[in-house]
Amino acid sequence: MSLMRYQYRHVIFAVFCILMAATLYCEDTVESKRRDVLKYGLEPDIVDLVQTLQTEKNTDYTADLTALFESTRSVAVKNSILALFADENVDALKPKALSILDDPFDEPKDLVRQILVYVSKVDIKDAAPQVRKLVESENGDFRDSAIQTLGKIGSADDAQYMIGLMDSDIPGDEKQRLIVRQNIMAALGDMKAVEIRGKLVDIAKDKDENAVIRASAATALGKMENPEDAPTLIALFGEADPMLRTASIAALGSMRTPEAKATILEGFKDSYYKVRIEALGAAEKQQLAEAIPYVRY
């Protein structure tokens, strides 16, 4: 009986060793195949692999991909590597990104835009001077993307710089200038640039200002979550333009004053459907039990 038990254990151990060896062999084979794809594969194969690594959140091939980025001419491959590194906060391409932004106009536009996304997500603040130059450039190909990037990586000085752009001579027709100013407002909201809160309040209150810009200023104020701005946002709810009322309720979702809550509840009765939708979102954000009867109705 003892001999049989010994033999049984020996067999189990042998099977375990075989399975472990097979697993290690498979893992080694998969890794070897992936490295071969990165070295010798066609563009679609490499892009597919990098996207798989992105889904897996896999950074085991960072050195291989960094070297590949330097050697490949394929924009699709470069963009896929940038997307993976951006998602996983890998700063290995920081020097290359800064180099490209120093002289971006000879590079493919898609690559430069993906570089800006990478810089934003990895929070490469050293890129701010180059990004400012893109904003100021007569070539407006990257202006909108650059403004959005500055909103992610910019400093207090950059906030002052951007608020100054609002009143500057922005190139383009009226529609283009409006888009640029709207993007500036959104970027300032992303920065939570409290240093220029007063200017945003003035813009939101200015009845001579474009309604889109006033609404964008209100949205930026909401992102800063300062209760002192609640009266300004509540006043916007009294405006005739439904865009301003919508922005008012959305921004008040970040304000937890009694007056803000009361205005959110009023938003449920607004005739414009987008205001009511924002009231739902604001009530959910603040967990307003008082909103339940309005929701049921």
NORKA-V257306 format. One record per pair of residues at least 24 apart in sequence whose ideal C-beta (glycine too) atoms are under 8 Angstrom apart, sorted by the first residue. I is the first residue (numbers start at 0). GAP is how many residues later the second one is. D is the distance in whole Angstrom. If there is no record, write none. Layout:
[[I;GAP;D] [I;GAP;D]]
//
This chain:
[[30;29;8] [33;27;7] [34;26;7] [34;29;6] [37;26;5] [37;27;7] [37;30;6] [38;25;8] [42;31;5] [42;33;6] [42;34;6] [45;28;8] [45;31;5] [45;34;8] [46;29;5] [46;30;6] [46;33;5] [49;27;7] [49;30;4] [49;31;6] [49;33;8] [49;34;6] [50;29;6] [50;33;8] [52;31;6] [53;26;8] [53;29;6] [53;30;4] [53;33;6] [53;34;8] [56;30;7] [56;31;6] [58;29;5] [58;31;6] [61;28;6] [61;30;6] [62;29;8] [64;27;8] [65;26;5] [65;27;7] [68;24;6] [68;27;7] [69;26;7] [74;33;5] [74;35;6] [74;36;5] [77;33;6] [77;36;8] [78;31;6] [78;32;6] [78;35;5] [81;32;5] [81;33;7] [81;35;7] [81;36;5] [82;31;7] [82;34;8] [82;35;8] [84;33;6] [84;37;7] [85;31;6] [85;32;5] [85;34;8] [85;35;4] [85;36;6] [86;34;7] [88;32;7] [88;33;6] [89;32;7] [90;31;5] [90;33;7] [92;25;7] [93;28;7] [93;30;6] [93;32;8] [96;27;7] [96;30;7] [97;26;7] [97;28;6] [97;29;6] [97;32;7] [100;26;6] [100;29;4] [100;30;7] [100;33;7] [101;28;6] [103;26;8] [103;30;7] [103;38;7] [104;34;6] [104;36;8] [108;32;6] [108;33;8] [111;29;8] [111;30;6] [112;29;7] [112;32;5] [115;26;7] [115;29;5] [115;30;7] [115;32;8] [115;33;5] [116;28;8] [116;32;8] [118;30;6] [118;33;8] [118;34;6] [119;28;7] [119;29;5] [119;32;4] [119;33;6] [120;31;8] [122;29;7] [122;30;6] [123;29;6] [124;28;5] [124;30;7] [126;26;6] [127;25;6] [127;26;6] [127;27;7] [127;30;6] [131;26;7] [131;29;7] [134;30;7] [137;33;7] [139;31;7] [139;32;7] [139;36;8] [142;37;7] [143;35;7] [143;36;7] [143;39;5] [146;33;7] [146;36;5] [146;37;6] [146;40;5] [147;35;6] [147;38;7] [147;39;6] [147;42;8] [149;37;6] [150;35;7] [150;36;3] [150;37;7] [150;38;8] [150;39;4] [150;40;5] [151;38;6] [151;39;8] [153;33;7] [153;37;5] [153;39;8] [155;37;7] [155;39;5] [157;33;7] [158;29;6] [158;32;6] [158;34;3] [158;36;6] [158;37;5] [159;35;7] [159;36;7] [161;25;6] [161;26;6] [162;25;7] [162;30;8] [162;33;5] [162;36;5] [165;37;8] [177;32;6] [177;34;6] [177;35;7] [180;29;8] [180;32;6] [180;35;8] [181;30;6] [181;31;6] [181;34;5] [184;28;6] [184;31;3] [184;32;6] [184;34;7] [184;35;5] [185;30;6] [185;33;7] [185;34;7] [187;32;5] [188;27;8] [188;30;6] [188;31;3] [188;32;8] [188;33;8] [188;34;4] [188;35;7] [189;33;7] [191;31;6] [191;32;5] [192;31;8] [193;30;6] [193;32;7] [196;24;7] [196;27;6] [196;29;7] [196;32;7] [200;28;6] [200;31;5] [203;28;6] [203;29;8] [203;32;6] [204;27;6] [204;30;7] [210;30;5] [210;32;5] [210;33;6] [211;31;7] [213;30;6] [213;33;8] [214;28;5] [214;29;6] [214;31;7] [214;32;4] [215;31;8] [217;26;7] [217;29;4] [217;30;6] [217;32;8] [217;33;5] [218;28;6] [218;31;7] [218;32;6] [220;30;6] [221;25;8] [221;28;6] [221;29;3] [221;30;7] [221;31;7] [221;32;5] [221;33;8] [222;28;8] [222;31;7] [223;30;8] [224;29;4] [224;30;7] [226;28;6] [226;29;7] [226;30;5] [226;33;8] [228;26;7] [229;25;4] [229;27;5] [229;29;6] [229;30;5] [230;28;7] [232;27;7] [232;30;8] [233;25;6] [233;26;7] [233;29;5] [236;26;5] [236;29;7] [236;30;7] [241;28;8] [241;30;4] [241;32;7] [241;33;6] [244;25;6] [244;27;7] [244;30;5] [245;26;7] [245;28;5] [245;29;5] [245;32;6] [248;26;6] [248;29;4] [248;30;5] [248;33;6] [249;28;4] [249;31;7] [249;32;7] [251;30;6] [252;25;7] [252;28;6] [252;29;3] [252;32;5] [252;33;7] [253;31;8] [255;30;6] [260;25;7] [260;27;6] [260;29;7] [263;24;7] [263;27;7] [264;25;6] [264;26;6] [264;29;6] [267;26;4] [267;27;8] [267;29;8] [268;25;8]]
//
